[in-house]
Amino acid sequence: MKKLYRSTSNRMVGGVLGGIGAYFNVDATILRLAFILLLIPSFMTFAVAYLIAMIIVPKDVEIY
């Protein structure tokens, strides 16, 4: 079973988009570009959703 985690290795701010990219097997750069393009027309709704996801979605645990 796949679970959604915030990425600790592929992160720019909180790792949410890196985690979504890993979950859906999509490049996180494409998700980041789409996020930026949709941020302004959504009147910052995506920014609020990102902040909520940073709080709710747990970090992945890297085993060394």
CHARMM-style PDB file with segment names, atoms N, HN, CA, C and O in Angstrom:
ATOM      1  N   MET     1       0.834  -1.169   0.000  1.00  0.00      PROA
ATOM      2  CA  MET     1       0.000   0.000   0.000  1.00  0.00      PROA
ATOM      3  C   MET     1       0.887   1.242   0.000  1.00  0.00      PROA
ATOM      4  O   MET     1       1.793   1.370   0.823  1.00  0.00      PROA
ATOM      5  N   LYS     2       0.615   2.155  -0.934  1.00  0.00      PROA
ATOM      6  HN  LYS     2      -0.121   2.051  -1.603  1.00  0.00      PROA
ATOM      7  CA  LYS     2       1.374   3.397  -1.013  1.00  0.00      PROA
ATOM      8  C   LYS     2       0.798   4.418  -0.048  1.00  0.00      PROA
ATOM      9  O   LYS     2      -0.416   4.509   0.130  1.00  0.00      PROA
ATOM     10  N   LYS     3       1.685   5.186   0.574  1.00  0.00      PROA
ATOM     11  HN  LYS     3       2.672   5.112   0.430  1.00  0.00      PROA
ATOM     12  CA  LYS     3       1.270   6.253   1.468  1.00  0.00      PROA
ATOM     13  C   LYS     3       1.932   7.543   1.036  1.00  0.00      PROA
ATOM     14  O   LYS     3       3.033   7.535   0.484  1.00  0.00      PROA
ATOM     15  N   LEU     4       1.262   8.640   1.287  1.00  0.00      PROA
ATOM     16  HN  LEU     4       0.368   8.647   1.736  1.00  0.00      PROA
ATOM     17  CA  LEU     4       1.780   9.955   0.943  1.00  0.00      PROA
ATOM     18  C   LEU     4       2.609  10.490   2.093  1.00  0.00      PROA
ATOM     19  O   LEU     4       2.146  10.561   3.232  1.00  0.00      PROA
ATOM     20  N   TYR     5       3.840  10.865   1.782  1.00  0.00      PROA
ATOM     21  HN  TYR     5       4.216  10.807   0.857  1.00  0.00      PROA
ATOM     22  CA  TYR     5       4.744  11.454   2.764  1.00  0.00      PROA
ATOM     23  C   TYR     5       5.365  12.708   2.180  1.00  0.00      PROA
ATOM     24  O   TYR     5       5.482  12.835   0.961  1.00  0.00      PROA
ATOM     25  N   ARG     6       5.764  13.638   3.041  1.00  0.00      PROA
ATOM     26  HN  ARG     6       5.668  13.535   4.031  1.00  0.00      PROA
ATOM     27  CA  ARG     6       6.554  14.787   2.600  1.00  0.00      PROA
ATOM     28  C   ARG     6       7.982  14.303   2.386  1.00  0.00      PROA
ATOM     29  O   ARG     6       8.541  13.602   3.229  1.00  0.00      PROA
ATOM     30  N   SER     7       8.551  14.674   1.281  1.00  0.00      PROA
ATOM     31  HN  SER     7       8.096  15.243   0.596  1.00  0.00      PROA
ATOM     32  CA  SER     7       9.893  14.233   0.944  1.00  0.00      PROA
ATOM     33  C   SER     7      10.931  15.020   1.740  1.00  0.00      PROA
ATOM     34  O   SER     7      10.835  16.240   1.872  1.00  0.00      PROA
ATOM     35  N   THR     8      11.918  14.309   2.266  1.00  0.00      PROA
ATOM     36  HN  THR     8      11.997  13.318   2.159  1.00  0.00      PROA
ATOM     37  CA  THR     8      13.021  14.994   2.940  1.00  0.00      PROA
ATOM     38  C   THR     8      14.217  15.156   2.015  1.00  0.00      PROA
ATOM     39  O   THR     8      15.112  15.956   2.287  1.00  0.00      PROA
ATOM     40  N   SER     9      14.236  14.398   0.918  1.00  0.00      PROA
ATOM     41  HN  SER     9      13.509  13.747   0.697  1.00  0.00      PROA
ATOM     42  CA  SER     9      15.360  14.489  -0.004  1.00  0.00      PROA
ATOM     43  C   SER     9      15.039  15.338  -1.234  1.00  0.00      PROA
ATOM     44  O   SER     9      15.945  15.936  -1.814  1.00  0.00      PROA
ATOM     45  N   ASN    10      13.779  15.403  -1.644  1.00  0.00      PROA
ATOM     46  HN  ASN    10      13.042  14.916  -1.174  1.00  0.00      PROA
ATOM     47  CA  ASN    10      13.378  16.160  -2.826  1.00  0.00      PROA
ATOM     48  C   ASN    10      12.442  17.283  -2.390  1.00  0.00      PROA
ATOM     49  O   ASN    10      11.239  17.240  -2.648  1.00  0.00      PROA
ATOM     50  N   ARG    11      13.009  18.280  -1.730  1.00  0.00      PROA
ATOM     51  HN  ARG    11      13.987  18.314  -1.521  1.00  0.00      PROA
ATOM     52  CA  ARG    11      12.189  19.347  -1.181  1.00  0.00      PROA
ATOM     53  C   ARG    11      12.774  20.703  -1.521  1.00  0.00      PROA
ATOM     54  O   ARG    11      13.986  20.865  -1.662  1.00  0.00      PROA
ATOM     55  N   MET    12      11.880  21.676  -1.651  1.00  0.00      PROA
ATOM     56  HN  MET    12      10.895  21.545  -1.537  1.00  0.00      PROA
ATOM     57  CA  MET    12      12.289  23.065  -1.825  1.00  0.00      PROA
ATOM     58  C   MET    12      11.862  23.861  -0.588  1.00  0.00      PROA
ATOM     59  O   MET    12      12.665  24.590  -0.006  1.00  0.00      PROA
ATOM     60  N   VAL    13      10.612  23.718  -0.199  1.00  0.00      PROA
ATOM     61  HN  VAL    13       9.960  23.126  -0.672  1.00  0.00      PROA
ATOM     62  CA  VAL    13      10.116  24.423   0.979  1.00  0.00      PROA
ATOM     63  C   VAL    13       9.739  23.413   2.060  1.00  0.00      PROA
ATOM     64  O   VAL    13      10.405  23.318   3.091  1.00  0.00      PROA
ATOM     65  N   GLY    14       8.672  22.665   1.816  1.00  0.00      PROA
ATOM     66  HN  GLY    14       8.131  22.742   0.979  1.00  0.00      PROA
ATOM     67  CA  GLY    14       8.196  21.738   2.836  1.00  0.00      PROA
ATOM     68  C   GLY    14       8.245  20.286   2.426  1.00  0.00      PROA
ATOM     69  O   GLY    14       8.030  19.401   3.254  1.00  0.00      PROA
ATOM     70  N   GLY    15       8.527  20.023   1.157  1.00  0.00      PROA
ATOM     71  HN  GLY    15       8.702  20.742   0.485  1.00  0.00      PROA
ATOM     72  CA  GLY    15       8.599  18.650   0.687  1.00  0.00      PROA
ATOM     73  C   GLY    15       7.272  18.062   0.248  1.00  0.00      PROA
ATOM     74  O   GLY    15       7.198  16.881  -0.091  1.00  0.00      PROA
ATOM     75  N   VAL    16       6.217  18.880   0.250  1.00  0.00      PROA
ATOM     76  HN  VAL    16       6.278  19.839   0.526  1.00  0.00      PROA
ATOM     77  CA  VAL    16       4.891  18.371  -0.107  1.00  0.00      PROA
ATOM     78  C   VAL    16       4.846  17.984  -1.583  1.00  0.00      PROA
ATOM     79  O   VAL    16       4.392  16.890  -1.919  1.00  0.00      PROA
ATOM     80  N   LEU    17       5.304  18.854  -2.455  1.00  0.00      PROA
ATOM     81  HN  LEU    17       5.672  19.742  -2.183  1.00  0.00      PROA
ATOM     82  CA  LEU    17       5.248  18.564  -3.885  1.00  0.00      PROA
ATOM     83  C   LEU    17       6.228  17.457  -4.261  1.00  0.00      PROA
ATOM     84  O   LEU    17       5.957  16.693  -5.188  1.00  0.00      PROA
ATOM     85  N   GLY    18       7.335  17.354  -3.581  1.00  0.00      PROA
ATOM     86  HN  GLY    18       7.555  17.974  -2.829  1.00  0.00      PROA
ATOM     87  CA  GLY    18       8.249  16.235  -3.800  1.00  0.00      PROA
ATOM     88  C   GLY    18       7.625  14.920  -3.397  1.00  0.00      PROA
ATOM     89  O   GLY    18       7.827  13.904  -4.063  1.00  0.00      PROA
ATOM     90  N   GLY    19       6.872  14.928  -2.318  1.00  0.00      PROA
ATOM     91  HN  GLY    19       6.709  15.753  -1.777  1.00  0.00      PROA
ATOM     92  CA  GLY    19       6.165  13.729  -1.877  1.00  0.00      PROA
ATOM     93  C   GLY    19       5.034  13.345  -2.811  1.00  0.00      PROA
ATOM     94  O   GLY    19       4.819  12.162  -3.077  1.00  0.00      PROA
ATOM     95  N   ILE    20       4.305  14.343  -3.316  1.00  0.00      PROA
ATOM     96  HN  ILE    20       4.480  15.304  -3.100  1.00  0.00      PROA
ATOM     97  CA  ILE    20       3.240  14.064  -4.275  1.00  0.00      PROA
ATOM     98  C   ILE    20       3.834  13.517  -5.569  1.00  0.00      PROA
ATOM     99  O   ILE    20       3.267  12.613  -6.184  1.00  0.00      PROA
ATOM    100  N   GLY    21       4.968  14.060  -5.979  1.00  0.00      PROA
ATOM    101  HN  GLY    21       5.429  14.795  -5.480  1.00  0.00      PROA
ATOM    102  CA  GLY    21       5.641  13.559  -7.176  1.00  0.00      PROA
ATOM    103  C   GLY    21       6.087  12.114  -7.015  1.00  0.00      PROA
ATOM    104  O   GLY    21       5.969  11.321  -7.949  1.00  0.00      PROA
ATOM    105  N   ALA    22       6.593  11.769  -5.851  1.00  0.00      PROA
ATOM    106  HN  ALA    22       6.689  12.414  -5.093  1.00  0.00      PROA
ATOM    107  CA  ALA    22       7.005  10.388  -5.598  1.00  0.00      PROA
ATOM    108  C   ALA    22       5.799   9.457  -5.535  1.00  0.00      PROA
ATOM    109  O   ALA    22       5.873   8.313  -5.984  1.00  0.00      PROA
ATOM    110  N   TYR    23       4.694   9.937  -4.982  1.00  0.00      PROA
ATOM    111  HN  TYR    23       4.634  10.866  -4.617  1.00  0.00      PROA
ATOM    112  CA  TYR    23       3.491   9.123  -4.846  1.00  0.00      PROA
ATOM    113  C   TYR    23       2.894   8.789  -6.212  1.00  0.00      PROA
ATOM    114  O   TYR    23       2.500   7.650  -6.462  1.00  0.00      PROA
ATOM    115  N   PHE    24       2.830   9.792  -7.097  1.00  0.00      PROA
ATOM    116  HN  PHE    24       3.150  10.717  -6.894  1.00  0.00      PROA
ATOM    117  CA  PHE    24       2.248   9.593  -8.421  1.00  0.00      PROA
ATOM    118  C   PHE    24       3.290   9.267  -9.491  1.00  0.00      PROA
ATOM    119  O   PHE    24       2.943   9.130 -10.664  1.00  0.00      PROA
ATOM    120  N   ASN    25       4.562   9.143  -9.105  1.00  0.00      PROA
ATOM    121  HN  ASN    25       4.844   9.255  -8.152  1.00  0.00      PROA
ATOM    122  CA  ASN    25       5.666   8.833 -10.018  1.00  0.00      PROA
ATOM    123  C   ASN    25       5.757   9.874 -11.137  1.00  0.00      PROA
ATOM    124  O   ASN    25       5.853   9.539 -12.318  1.00  0.00      PROA
ATOM    125  N   VAL    26       5.723  11.145 -10.727  1.00  0.00      PROA
ATOM    126  HN  VAL    26       5.645  11.417  -9.768  1.00  0.00      PROA
ATOM    127  CA  VAL    26       5.821  12.288 -11.629  1.00  0.00      PROA
ATOM    128  C   VAL    26       6.987  13.146 -11.148  1.00  0.00      PROA
ATOM    129  O   VAL    26       7.272  13.209  -9.952  1.00  0.00      PROA
ATOM    130  N   ASP    27       7.651  13.801 -12.083  1.00  0.00      PROA
ATOM    131  HN  ASP    27       7.419  13.751 -13.054  1.00  0.00      PROA
ATOM    132  CA  ASP    27       8.755  14.680 -11.713  1.00  0.00      PROA
ATOM    133  C   ASP    27       8.228  15.851 -10.876  1.00  0.00      PROA
ATOM    134  O   ASP    27       7.255  16.503 -11.255  1.00  0.00      PROA
ATOM    135  N   ALA    28       8.862  16.105  -9.763  1.00  0.00      PROA
ATOM    136  HN  ALA    28       9.652  15.575  -9.455  1.00  0.00      PROA
ATOM    137  CA  ALA    28       8.404  17.154  -8.850  1.00  0.00      PROA
ATOM    138  C   ALA    28       8.566  18.539  -9.463  1.00  0.00      PROA
ATOM    139  O   ALA    28       7.852  19.464  -9.076  1.00  0.00      PROA
ATOM    140  N   THR    29       9.487  18.704 -10.407  1.00  0.00      PROA
ATOM    141  HN  THR    29      10.067  17.953 -10.721  1.00  0.00      PROA
ATOM    142  CA  THR    29       9.670  19.998 -11.057  1.00  0.00      PROA
ATOM    143  C   THR    29       8.423  20.390 -11.841  1.00  0.00      PROA
ATOM    144  O   THR    29       8.044  21.562 -11.854  1.00  0.00      PROA
ATOM    145  N   ILE    30       7.787  19.434 -12.489  1.00  0.00      PROA
ATOM    146  HN  ILE    30       8.094  18.482 -12.479  1.00  0.00      PROA
ATOM    147  CA  ILE    30       6.553  19.705 -13.228  1.00  0.00      PROA
ATOM    148  C   ILE    30       5.458  20.143 -12.261  1.00  0.00      PROA
ATOM    149  O   ILE    30       4.701  21.068 -12.554  1.00  0.00      PROA
ATOM    150  N   LEU    31       5.373  19.489 -11.123  1.00  0.00      PROA
ATOM    151  HN  LEU    31       5.988  18.737 -10.885  1.00  0.00      PROA
ATOM    152  CA  LEU    31       4.376  19.866 -10.121  1.00  0.00      PROA
ATOM    153  C   LEU    31       4.660  21.253  -9.552  1.00  0.00      PROA
ATOM    154  O   LEU    31       3.733  22.020  -9.292  1.00  0.00      PROA
ATOM    155  N   ARG    32       5.923  21.572  -9.359  1.00  0.00      PROA
ATOM    156  HN  ARG    32       6.676  20.949  -9.570  1.00  0.00      PROA
ATOM    157  CA  ARG    32       6.275  22.892  -8.840  1.00  0.00      PROA
ATOM    158  C   ARG    32       5.917  23.994  -9.834  1.00  0.00      PROA
ATOM    159  O   ARG    32       5.413  25.046  -9.442  1.00  0.00      PROA
ATOM    160  N   LEU    33       6.177  23.754 -11.127  1.00  0.00      PROA
ATOM    161  HN  LEU    33       6.586  22.899 -11.446  1.00  0.00      PROA
ATOM    162  CA  LEU    33       5.810  24.736 -12.149  1.00  0.00      PROA
ATOM    163  C   LEU    33       4.302  24.921 -12.223  1.00  0.00      PROA
ATOM    164  O   LEU    33       3.819  26.047 -12.337  1.00  0.00      PROA
ATOM    165  N   ALA    34       3.558  23.830 -12.160  1.00  0.00      PROA
ATOM    166  HN  ALA    34       3.950  22.914 -12.067  1.00  0.00      PROA
ATOM    167  CA  ALA    34       2.098  23.921 -12.176  1.00  0.00      PROA
ATOM    168  C   ALA    34       1.596  24.660 -10.942  1.00  0.00      PROA
ATOM    169  O   ALA    34       0.645  25.438 -11.029  1.00  0.00      PROA
ATOM    170  N   PHE    35       2.223  24.425  -9.802  1.00  0.00      PROA
ATOM    171  HN  PHE    35       2.995  23.793  -9.732  1.00  0.00      PROA
ATOM    172  CA  PHE    35       1.838  25.103  -8.565  1.00  0.00      PROA
ATOM    173  C   PHE    35       2.032  26.612  -8.695  1.00  0.00      PROA
ATOM    174  O   PHE    35       1.155  27.389  -8.316  1.00  0.00      PROA
ATOM    175  N   ILE    36       3.175  27.022  -9.229  1.00  0.00      PROA
ATOM    176  HN  ILE    36       3.886  26.391  -9.537  1.00  0.00      PROA
ATOM    177  CA  ILE    36       3.455  28.451  -9.393  1.00  0.00      PROA
ATOM    178  C   ILE    36       2.485  29.079 -10.382  1.00  0.00      PROA
ATOM    179  O   ILE    36       1.996  30.186 -10.157  1.00  0.00      PROA
ATOM    180  N   LEU    37       2.203  28.372 -11.483  1.00  0.00      PROA
ATOM    181  HN  LEU    37       2.600  27.472 -11.665  1.00  0.00      PROA
ATOM    182  CA  LEU    37       1.283  28.913 -12.488  1.00  0.00      PROA
ATOM    183  C   LEU    37      -0.148  29.036 -11.958  1.00  0.00      PROA
ATOM    184  O   LEU    37      -0.881  29.933 -12.375  1.00  0.00      PROA
ATOM    185  N   LEU    38      -0.547  28.164 -11.061  1.00  0.00      PROA
ATOM    186  HN  LEU    38       0.048  27.435 -10.723  1.00  0.00      PROA
ATOM    187  CA  LEU    38      -1.903  28.197 -10.513  1.00  0.00      PROA
ATOM    188  C   LEU    38      -2.025  29.029  -9.239  1.00  0.00      PROA
ATOM    189  O   LEU    38      -3.135  29.272  -8.764  1.00  0.00      PROA
ATOM    190  N   LEU    39      -0.915  29.460  -8.691  1.00  0.00      PROA
ATOM    191  HN  LEU    39      -0.014  29.263  -9.076  1.00  0.00      PROA
ATOM    192  CA  LEU    39      -0.927  30.187  -7.418  1.00  0.00      PROA
ATOM    193  C   LEU    39      -1.606  31.548  -7.530  1.00  0.00      PROA
ATOM    194  O   LEU    39      -2.462  31.878  -6.709  1.00  0.00      PROA
ATOM    195  N   ILE    40      -1.245  32.330  -8.518  1.00  0.00      PROA
ATOM    196  HN  ILE    40      -0.550  32.062  -9.185  1.00  0.00      PROA
ATOM    197  CA  ILE    40      -1.789  33.678  -8.664  1.00  0.00      PROA
ATOM    198  C   ILE    40      -3.272  33.664  -9.048  1.00  0.00      PROA
ATOM    199  O   ILE    40      -4.062  34.364  -8.414  1.00  0.00      PROA
ATOM    200  N   PRO    41      -3.681  32.886 -10.072  1.00  0.00      PROA
ATOM    201  CA  PRO    41      -5.108  32.910 -10.431  1.00  0.00      PROA
ATOM    202  C   PRO    41      -6.025  32.347  -9.334  1.00  0.00      PROA
ATOM    203  O   PRO    41      -7.221  32.640  -9.312  1.00  0.00      PROA
ATOM    204  N   SER    42      -5.468  31.552  -8.438  1.00  0.00      PROA
ATOM    205  HN  SER    42      -4.497  31.315  -8.456  1.00  0.00      PROA
ATOM    206  CA  SER    42      -6.306  30.964  -7.383  1.00  0.00      PROA
ATOM    207  C   SER    42      -6.417  31.874  -6.157  1.00  0.00      PROA
ATOM    208  O   SER    42      -6.992  31.484  -5.141  1.00  0.00      PROA
ATOM    209  N   PHE    43      -5.864  33.086  -6.258  1.00  0.00      PROA
ATOM    210  HN  PHE    43      -5.397  33.403  -7.083  1.00  0.00      PROA
ATOM    211  CA  PHE    43      -5.885  34.040  -5.141  1.00  0.00      PROA
ATOM    212  C   PHE    43      -5.290  33.423  -3.875  1.00  0.00      PROA
ATOM    213  O   PHE    43      -5.844  33.567  -2.785  1.00  0.00      PROA
ATOM    214  N   MET    44      -4.172  32.743  -4.027  1.00  0.00      PROA
ATOM    215  HN  MET    44      -3.722  32.625  -4.913  1.00  0.00      PROA
ATOM    216  CA  MET    44      -3.380  32.148  -2.941  1.00  0.00      PROA
ATOM    217  C   MET    44      -4.064  30.970  -2.248  1.00  0.00      PROA
ATOM    218  O   MET    44      -3.650  30.580  -1.156  1.00  0.00      PROA
ATOM    219  N   THR    45      -5.092  30.402  -2.856  1.00  0.00      PROA
ATOM    220  HN  THR    45      -5.428  30.719  -3.743  1.00  0.00      PROA
ATOM    221  CA  THR    45      -5.738  29.221  -2.281  1.00  0.00      PROA
ATOM    222  C   THR    45      -4.773  28.042  -2.252  1.00  0.00      PROA
ATOM    223  O   THR    45      -4.765  27.261  -1.301  1.00  0.00      PROA
ATOM    224  N   PHE    46      -3.957  27.917  -3.300  1.00  0.00      PROA
ATOM    225  HN  PHE    46      -3.963  28.552  -4.073  1.00  0.00      PROA
ATOM    226  CA  PHE    46      -2.990  26.825  -3.342  1.00  0.00      PROA
ATOM    227  C   PHE    46      -1.923  26.992  -2.259  1.00  0.00      PROA
ATOM    228  O   PHE    46      -1.415  25.998  -1.740  1.00  0.00      PROA
ATOM    229  N   ALA    47      -1.583  28.217  -1.916  1.00  0.00      PROA
ATOM    230  HN  ALA    47      -1.996  29.025  -2.337  1.00  0.00      PROA
ATOM    231  CA  ALA    47      -0.607  28.450  -0.841  1.00  0.00      PROA
ATOM    232  C   ALA    47      -1.166  27.997   0.502  1.00  0.00      PROA
ATOM    233  O   ALA    47      -0.452  27.400   1.307  1.00  0.00      PROA
ATOM    234  N   VAL    48      -2.435  28.279   0.740  1.00  0.00      PROA
ATOM    235  HN  VAL    48      -3.016  28.764   0.086  1.00  0.00      PROA
ATOM    236  CA  VAL    48      -3.072  27.844   1.984  1.00  0.00      PROA
ATOM    237  C   VAL    48      -3.157  26.321   2.022  1.00  0.00      PROA
ATOM    238  O   VAL    48      -2.912  25.710   3.062  1.00  0.00      PROA
ATOM    239  N   ALA    49      -3.507  25.705   0.884  1.00  0.00      PROA
ATOM    240  HN  ALA    49      -3.707  26.202   0.039  1.00  0.00      PROA
ATOM    241  CA  ALA    49      -3.577  24.245   0.808  1.00  0.00      PROA
ATOM    242  C   ALA    49      -2.199  23.629   1.041  1.00  0.00      PROA
ATOM    243  O   ALA    49      -2.091  22.589   1.690  1.00  0.00      PROA
ATOM    244  N   TYR    50      -1.148  24.258   0.521  1.00  0.00      PROA
ATOM    245  HN  TYR    50      -1.236  25.104  -0.006  1.00  0.00      PROA
ATOM    246  CA  TYR    50       0.214  23.773   0.727  1.00  0.00      PROA
ATOM    247  C   TYR    50       0.587  23.840   2.219  1.00  0.00      PROA
ATOM    248  O   TYR    50       1.169  22.898   2.757  1.00  0.00      PROA
ATOM    249  N   LEU    51       0.255  24.929   2.864  1.00  0.00      PROA
ATOM    250  HN  LEU    51      -0.218  25.694   2.426  1.00  0.00      PROA
ATOM    251  CA  LEU    51       0.562  25.063   4.291  1.00  0.00      PROA
ATOM    252  C   LEU    51      -0.197  24.039   5.127  1.00  0.00      PROA
ATOM    253  O   LEU    51       0.352  23.486   6.079  1.00  0.00      PROA
ATOM    254  N   ILE    52      -1.450  23.784   4.779  1.00  0.00      PROA
ATOM    255  HN  ILE    52      -1.896  24.233   4.005  1.00  0.00      PROA
ATOM    256  CA  ILE    52      -2.220  22.766   5.490  1.00  0.00      PROA
ATOM    257  C   ILE    52      -1.610  21.387   5.265  1.00  0.00      PROA
ATOM    258  O   ILE    52      -1.534  20.580   6.191  1.00  0.00      PROA
ATOM    259  N   ALA    53      -1.171  21.115   4.023  1.00  0.00      PROA
ATOM    260  HN  ALA    53      -1.233  21.771   3.270  1.00  0.00      PROA
ATOM    261  CA  ALA    53      -0.540  19.823   3.726  1.00  0.00      PROA
ATOM    262  C   ALA    53       0.775  19.670   4.481  1.00  0.00      PROA
ATOM    263  O   ALA    53       1.123  18.561   4.890  1.00  0.00      PROA
ATOM    264  N   MET    54       1.513  20.763   4.674  1.00  0.00      PROA
ATOM    265  HN  MET    54       1.231  21.663   4.342  1.00  0.00      PROA
ATOM    266  CA  MET    54       2.756  20.689   5.452  1.00  0.00      PROA
ATOM    267  C   MET    54       2.473  20.277   6.891  1.00  0.00      PROA
ATOM    268  O   MET    54       3.306  19.627   7.523  1.00  0.00      PROA
ATOM    269  N   ILE    55       1.328  20.641   7.405  1.00  0.00      PROA
ATOM    270  HN  ILE    55       0.651  21.169   6.891  1.00  0.00      PROA
ATOM    271  CA  ILE    55       0.970  20.303   8.782  1.00  0.00      PROA
ATOM    272  C   ILE    55       0.432  18.877   8.874  1.00  0.00      PROA
ATOM    273  O   ILE    55       0.754  18.150   9.814  1.00  0.00      PROA
ATOM    274  N   ILE    56      -0.382  18.478   7.907  1.00  0.00      PROA
ATOM    275  HN  ILE    56      -0.644  19.069   7.143  1.00  0.00      PROA
ATOM    276  CA  ILE    56      -1.092  17.199   7.984  1.00  0.00      PROA
ATOM    277  C   ILE    56      -0.252  16.014   7.515  1.00  0.00      PROA
ATOM    278  O   ILE    56      -0.234  14.971   8.170  1.00  0.00      PROA
ATOM    279  N   VAL    57       0.446  16.165   6.385  1.00  0.00      PROA
ATOM    280  HN  VAL    57       0.432  17.012   5.854  1.00  0.00      PROA
ATOM    281  CA  VAL    57       1.178  15.048   5.784  1.00  0.00      PROA
ATOM    282  C   VAL    57       2.472  14.808   6.567  1.00  0.00      PROA
ATOM    283  O   VAL    57       3.245  15.743   6.774  1.00  0.00      PROA
ATOM    284  N   PRO    58       2.717  13.568   7.006  1.00  0.00      PROA
ATOM    285  CA  PRO    58       3.935  13.293   7.784  1.00  0.00      PROA
ATOM    286  C   PRO    58       5.179  13.238   6.903  1.00  0.00      PROA
ATOM    287  O   PRO    58       5.091  12.985   5.702  1.00  0.00      PROA
ATOM    288  N   LYS    59       6.335  13.478   7.514  1.00  0.00      PROA
ATOM    289  HN  LYS    59       6.407  13.683   8.490  1.00  0.00      PROA
ATOM    290  CA  LYS    59       7.617  13.364   6.805  1.00  0.00      PROA
ATOM    291  C   LYS    59       7.945  11.899   6.583  1.00  0.00      PROA
ATOM    292  O   LYS    59       7.570  11.033   7.373  1.00  0.00      PROA
ATOM    293  N   ASP    60       8.661  11.635   5.479  1.00  0.00      PROA
ATOM    294  HN  ASP    60       8.965  12.339   4.837  1.00  0.00      PROA
ATOM    295  CA  ASP    60       9.127  10.263   5.285  1.00  0.00      PROA
ATOM    296  C   ASP    60      10.351  10.042   6.166  1.00  0.00      PROA
ATOM    297  O   ASP    60      11.078  10.983   6.484  1.00  0.00      PROA
ATOM    298  N   VAL    61      10.563   8.826   6.546  1.00  0.00      PROA
ATOM    299  HN  VAL    61       9.973   8.062   6.288  1.00  0.00      PROA
ATOM    300  CA  VAL    61      11.678   8.479   7.410  1.00  0.00      PROA
ATOM    301  C   VAL    61      12.704   7.745   6.572  1.00  0.00      PROA
ATOM    302  O   VAL    61      12.437   6.659   6.058  1.00  0.00      PROA
ATOM    303  N   GLU    62      13.877   8.339   6.435  1.00  0.00      PROA
ATOM    304  HN  GLU    62      14.095   9.221   6.852  1.00  0.00      PROA
ATOM    305  CA  GLU    62      14.948   7.706   5.685  1.00  0.00      PROA
ATOM    306  C   GLU    62      15.760   6.841   6.631  1.00  0.00      PROA
ATOM    307  O   GLU    62      16.253   7.314   7.655  1.00  0.00      PROA
ATOM    308  N   ILE    63      15.895   5.579   6.282  1.00  0.00      PROA
ATOM    309  HN  ILE    63      15.495   5.194   5.449  1.00  0.00      PROA
ATOM    310  CA  ILE    63      16.678   4.653   7.100  1.00  0.00      PROA
ATOM    311  C   ILE    63      18.085   4.612   6.550  1.00  0.00      PROA
ATOM    312  O   ILE    63      18.292   4.330   5.370  1.00  0.00      PROA
ATOM    313  N   TYR    64      19.054   4.893   7.407  1.00  0.00      PROA
ATOM    314  HN  TYR    64      18.886   5.122   8.365  1.00  0.00      PROA
ATOM    315  CA  TYR    64      20.449   4.941   6.973  1.00  0.00      PROA
ATOM    316  C   TYR    64      21.115   3.616   7.199  1.00  0.00      PROA
ATOM    317  OT1 TYR    64      22.297   3.459   6.895  1.00  0.00      PROA
TER     318      TYR     64
END
